[in-house]
Amino acid sequence: MAKRYDYMDWLRVLSIFAVVGIHVVSRVVNHVPPTEWQWQYAHVVGSTLRWCVPVFFMLSGALLLTRKPDEPVWDFLKKRLAKAFIPLIFWSGVYIAYRVFQQERSYSAWEMVQLFFGEGIYFHLWFLYTIIGLYLMAPFLRILVHNMSQKTFLYFIGFWFLFTGVFPVLDKFLNLEMAFPAGLFEPYIGYFMLGAYLFLYPLPKKWLPLLGGLAVVGFFVTIFGNLYLTDKAGKFDGFFYEHFRPNSMAITLFVFVLFQHLAPRIKPNPLITKLSLATLGIYVIHPLVQVYLNLLFGINENFINPVIGLPLVWIMIYFISFAIILILQKIPIVKYIVP
């Protein structure tokens, strides 16, 4: 059995909690005018949560890319792809059924196939497509990781930051579009590799104040950068919400390194372990819980004052999703759809 790292369990639990929060907040940010106080409140809350998805990719990289690259490629892929591809197929079917029977949409068989291969079935399933792509690359990236010196690895991270973090900002603010193809420096490959780097070469504790300061700057850039762009465009512009902007990178890096240094103080916790093992299940099911809390009971972020309603609904969705997944994981065959 692979070794469990308690700090990683905590990171998974907090990350999936933040993901649910983003999807609750997004209903306000995407549907309320930016001039309303409810939008301002949701925007500030959402700006604190943008580190969560990158952390998932970093955790995967830390665990998968740092193992010795002597495992046959097909053996590796069989174990990993099943854990992502089976849930993707099943939950794609669930969300197609939701669109057909609840939203009364109509699709031909070929349109369903096109939706499946085009990531178009439901908004949050993109994550499964991305992680499957990273799993396919992992056996080869692992060879790269084990044959790079730390200095060469840092060059890789630096070029990733340049292509993924800096170039889009130059394009956005200076209209300076770079024609150089990103190649290996695609956004989520970089986070995948960054997780491996930090696992192999942890940053010293003395770096935490600097990283914390950069994270605070990143937080304010997220808030006020989006406000500036939204005011300029006359409609919501979430450029600085993206996971691969420098502001999000700074916050993500701080959160990951902070928990690495908290690791000696973090003790095993049975509840946290169960929540961690339910992470993927919570991810795939929580949008349905959110929808049906609203449809059946009228419970949404606005059913009472949003200052209270938003966090209350967020917590409800999270723990109802966890309870459902906990039940499903106990059913012998069904557990494979929520590994």
N, C-alpha and C positions, 0 to 999 in steps of 0.2 A: 504493500500500500504506500502511495506517495506521502511524503511528510506534509503535515498540516502546519501552516504558519498562522498563529492566532491573529497577528496584526493584519494579515491578508483577509481573514474572515471578517474582521471589523471593517476593513475597507470595502469589501463586497457589500456588506449589510448597509453601510452608510451610503454607498454609491447607488444601490437600487432604491433606497429610500429617497435619495435626491432625484433620481430619474422620475419616480412617481410624482414628486413635487414639481418638477419641470412641466410635466404633462397637465397637472392641475393649474399651475400658473399660466400656462400657454393659452388656456381657454379664455383667460382674461386679457392677456397681452394681445391675442390675435382677434378679439371680438369687441373690445372696448376702446373707444377713442383715446389716444395718448394724452389728451387734455384732462381726462377724468382722474380723480385721485385714486380710484380703484386700480387704474392702469399703472400709475406711478408706484403704488404699493406692490403690485404683482411684479413689476419690472425690477424693483430693488431685490425682492425675494428671489426671483429667478436668476438674477445676476450673481448670487452667491452659490449657485448650484452647477455651474457649467463645467466643473472639473470631473463630474461623475462618470461619464461615458469613457473619456480617455483613460481613467484609472482602470476600468475593466480591461482595456487592451494592454495596459502596462502590466497588470497582474498576469494576464495570459502569457505575455512575453517573458516575464520573470520566471514563470514556472516551466514553460515549454522550450525556450531557446537556450536555457542554461544547462540542460541535460546533455550528456555526451551524445554526439551525433552518430552513434553506432547502431541505432535501431533501424531496421529495414524500413524504407519509405512506406511501403504498402501496409506494414504492421502498424506504423504510427497513424497513417491516414484512416485505417479501419476503425481504430479506437476513437479517434477524435471526431471524424466526420459524422459518425453515427449519432454522437451526442448533440450535434447541431442540425444535421440534415433531417433526422426523423422528426424532431419538434417543428422544424420549418415546414415540412410537408403537412403535418397534422394541423398546425395552427393556421396555416394558409387556408386549409379547408374550412376551419372554424370561422375565419374572418370572411371568407367568400360566402359561407352560409349566412352570416350576419348581414352582409351587404344585400343578399338576395331576399331573405325573408323579413328582415327588420327594415332595411332601407328601400326595399322593393326595387332593386336594380335587376337588370337582366343581362346575362352574359352567355355567349355561345361557348362551346367546349374550347374552341381555339382561342377565344378572348381570355378565358381563364388561364390557358397555358401561357399566353403572352403576358398576362398580369403576373403570373408566378415567376417567370424568368426575367421580368422587368422591374421587380421590386415594387409593383404597384398595388398589391392586395390591401395592405394596411400600413399606415405611416411608420410604425415602430419596428416592423419586421426587417427593415434595412440592416439592423444590427446583426441578425443571423447570417445574412448574405455576406456581410463584411468579415465576420469571424470565420466563416467557411473559407473565404478567400485567403485569410491569414493562415488558417490551418494547412491549406494546400501549399503555401510558401514555407511554412515552418521547418520542414526537414532540410530545406536548402539554406534558409536563413541561419539555422542552427550551426551548420558547417561554417558559415561566414563568421558567426559570433565566436566560435571556438578557435578560429584561426587568425583573428584580428588581435593586434596588440591594443592596449587601452588607448594609446595615442591615436591609432587608426580608427578605433571605435568613436572617439571624440570627434574626429573629422567627419565621420558619417553623421553623427548627431548634429554637428554644426551645419553641414550642407542640407540636412533635413529641415532645420530651423530656417535656413535661408529660402529654400524653395517653397516650403509650406507656410511659414510664418511671415516672412518679410515681403516676398514677391506680391502676394495678394494685397497687402497694405499699400505698396507702391502703385499697384493698378487702381485701387479704390480712390486714393487721394491725389495721385499725380497723373492718372490715366496712362501709366507706364506699364504696358502689358509685356510680360516676358514670354518669348517663344520657346525657351528651353524646356524640353519635356522633363517632368519630375522623375519619371522612372522609379527607381528604388526609394525615392524620397517622398512618396505619396504619404498623405497625412497619417493614416492609421498604421502603416508599416513603421513609420517613425515612432509612434507611441509604443508599438509592439517591441521595437528594438530598444527604446529608452528604458522600458521596464527591465529588460535583460541587462542593460548597462548598469543600472542602479542596483540591481541584485548582485552583480559581480563586483562592482566598484562603488560601494555605498559612499555618499558624500559625508564628510566629517560633520560633527555636530555644530562646529563653529560657523558653518554655512547657514544654519537655520535662521538667524536674525535677518541676514540679507535676503534669503528666499522668502521669509515672511513679509519683509518690506515690499519686495517685488509683487508678492501675491496681493497685498493691500492696494498697491498701485494698479494691478491688473483688475481688481474688483471695481475701483473707481473709473477706470477706463471703460469697463463694460457698461457701467451705469451711464456715465456722461457722454461716452462716445456714441452709444446708441441714441441718447437723447438729442445730441447734436445732429446726427445723420437723419433722425426722424423729423426733427424740426426743419432741416434743410430740404428734405424730400416732400414734406407735407403729408407723409404717411409713414407707418412703422417701417423702420429699417433696422434689422437685427444683425448687422454685419459682425459686431463684436460678441455676439452670442456663439458664433461658430467655435467648434472644439479646437480648431487649429490656428486661431489667432494668437499673437504673442501674449495677450492678456490672459487668455484661457490656459496657455502653456505654463505661464508663471504660477497661476493658482494651482494647477494640477501637479506641477513639480513640487511645490511646497507641501501639499497634502500628502503625497506619496512619501517624500523624505521624512516628514514629521512622523508618520506612522512607523517608518523603519526605525526611527530612534525611540519611539515609544514601545517597541517590541519587547524589550526586557521587562517592562512593567505590565504588559498585557498577559493575563492568565487565561487558560481555557475556560470557556463559558458555554454550557450546553445549549442555551437559547440562541446565542450568537452563532454557534455552529449550525443549528437547524435553520436559522434564517439565511445563513450563507449558502447552505446546500439547496435552499429554495429560490435562490436568486434568479436563475433563468426562468423558472416557472412564474415567479412574480412578474418578471419582465413581460412575458408573453400574454399573461391573462389580465393584467391590471387595467388596460384600456376598456375591456368588456365590463369589468366591475365598475369603472367610472361611468360608463354609458348607462348601465342598468340601475345604478343607484339613482341616477337622474330620472330615467324613464319610469321606473316603478315607484319610486318614493319621493321624487322631487328634490333629492338631496344633491346639491352641487355647491360650487364655491360661492354662490350668491344667495343661497336659501336663507342665510342670516347675514348680518354685517360681515363683509369679506375679510375684515381683520381677524375675525374669529372663524368664519366659515371656511376660508381657504385652508388654514392649517388643520382644521377639524376634518374636513373632507379628505385631505391628503393622508392623514393618519388612518382614517377609516378604510380608504381604498387599499392602503398598504397592508393592514392587518387582515382584512377580509380576503385579499389575494393570497396572503400567506396561509391562512386557514384552509382555503380551498386546495392549495398546492400540497399542504401537509397531508390532507386526506387522499389526494390523487397519488401521492408518492407511496402510499401504503398498499395500493392496488397493484398486484403483480405485473400485469401487462401494461396497464395505463402509465406506470411510473416511467416508462421509456420516453414518453412525450414531455415529461417535466424532469429531466435528469438533474 
